[in-house]
Amino acid sequence: MSEITAISPADLRAIERYLERIALATRDVHANVEEVNGRVAHVQSQQATLAHDLAELAGEFASFVQADAKQKSLQLAETRIVKVRQELENTFGYYAEVRRRATGILQALDAGLVTHDTVQHTTEDVMMSAPGYWLAPALVGLAAWIRGDKDTADRAVRECLRRDDYKASLYFLLVLHRYDRRRAAAAWLHRFFSHQNPAGLDREFVVLLDVVANGFFGPEARAVSDQYIGEWLRELSQYPGFLEEQEGRWVTALAGLRPAIGGEAYATLARCSPTWETLRESLSYAHLHGCVADHFQEIFAGEIVPLPRLATELDLLLKSLVTNFDDEELPLRMKERELQHIIDADGDRQLAERRFAAERQAFAERVSFTALLTNAAMHPEISKASLATRRYGVALSREWIVGAYERLTRKGREIVPLDIVIRIEGWQGVTRDGLNERELLTSLQDHLRRSEQEAAAQITLPVYAMLAPFLGGALLVYGVIQWFSMLAFLVGAGALIYWYVERGNVAKRLAELAERFRRAREDHARSLSQALAEVARYRGEINRLDAEFAATHNYLASISPDQSAFARVSDASPALV
């Protein structure tokens, strides 16, 4: 007989101690695994939070960069405009002194408060302090003419014409009209017009437009100006591409009236639609109808009430002529205006550049007569045109304005997108009017379901965990066969515990994934609904604004030269000095 090995109580107690140690070690392993799983879940949650925070931070940083760029542009513009104005004062400050005295002399002589000697001394002093400036000899000639010194007046007039024939002719034309010397004024007017090229007029020609528009000319001079202006328009209209050029000029001018559209009213589309920039541009064009109507209605609102005395009106025109900056100042004046636009736009350089581009032509040293009409009508703060001149310019340019307005309207309608794209977290859908919510919501939910399935497919047991129950079971069976082999029991039990814990981790991660996608379905459905509501509101706003086209078009087409006001003033002559 084979011997049967007896197991003593001491051996059993040793086995029990081994089992207790195994149980303790297993509990420690389980606790450690639970702690690791908790940390992993915490890290995953932190990663999701971090991704969300990073997206918000990116948006906030982009807004900060944009705001910082605007603030720096604003500060730089404010600093530079001070330097430009200082340079203007240092370089051309003596021009201002001559300008201040130009109309003051006339008014003082009207009132009889100064003597001819005082006027002579003042004008001669100005002549010496402003070398090369055309206005200085003009004042000397005026003073000599008033006191009857023909020789000095002739020499001064010749010097003034030598320095600037254009402005001198216009200046003496206005002065002679002021003193009701109409025959002499008509002679100066002929000289003035004879030097003009309608394709390249000096900016100061707007002063003559003021004279025409305000009805200051007598019958002789008025006939001359009407004849020349009519011939100029016929001559210019013969140039190839003239109509397209004029409409293009007015397109630029009217486009400057377009308002800037923010994303506040369409916050979801601004965030979720790649089509948003096109939507914003089309809204800007749609708002143009009201802006154009308001602009021109403001020009033609009310009556132009003439001042009681013609001398006062002519003094305003003379002041306009002599206070307009001269060509030498032009570069600095352009820079000043550009910087002022940046300041007015709170540092938004794109908006400032668009506004400045619309009025850049007004700074040109020489412009065509039709461009002058545009500048007078649209940029009176630069061209120094009166309200009557603005109306006159609009009336003469009516056909080009209507054509430009139609071109801008067509362009605005063409860029209105037929399909509007909505993009949410990797999903993309298309809508036209925001009414296909059920279809898009189904597509979005399908996308999220596929994404959840793909994400769930990545959450699986590790290979070792999948093999663990088979290995553990085999080791337990082996331990029984080998008469309770402690090592086999220990390893088998550990493998089964590892498999059980890992399976619990997978279930937990799948539950967390399901919860995350449940919240995503709610959030994305809400974002989609808001975006579609904004699309419907956008279509309604576009249609409502576009309906204003007919009224604005009819109003522009109804403007006529008879409406442009030629303010009729009394022909009574002012008192002569």
Buried (B, 14 or more C-beta within 10 A) or exposed (E): EEEEEEEEEEEEEEBEEBBEEBEEBBEEBBEEBEEEBEEEBEEBEEEEEEEEEEEEEEEEEEEEEEEEEBEEBBEEBBEBBEEBEEBBEEEBEBBEEBBEBBBBBBEBBBEEEBEBEEBBEBBBEBBEEBEEBBBBBBBBBBBBBBBEBEEBBEBBBEBBBEBBBBBBBBBBBBBBBBBBBBEBBBBBBBBBBEEBEBBEBBBBBBBBBBBBBBBBBBEBBBEBBEEBBEEBBEEBEEEEEBEEBBBBBBBBBBBBBBEEBEEEEBEBBBBBBEBBEBBBBBBBBBBBBBBBBEBBEEBBEEEBEBEEBBBBBBBBBBBBBBBBBBEEBBEBBBBBBBBBBBBBBEBBBEBBBBBBBBBBBBBBEBBBBBBBBBBBBBBBEBBBBBBBBBBBBBBBBBBBBBBBBBBBBEBBBEEBBEEBBBBBBEBBBEBEEBEBBEEBBEBBBEBBEEBBEEBBEEBEBEEEBEEBBEBBBEBBEBBEEEEEBBEBBBBBBBBBBBBBBBBEBBEBBBEBBEEBBEEBBEEBBEBBBBBBBBBBBBBEBBEEBBEBBEEBBEBBEEBEEEEBBBBEBEEEBBEEB
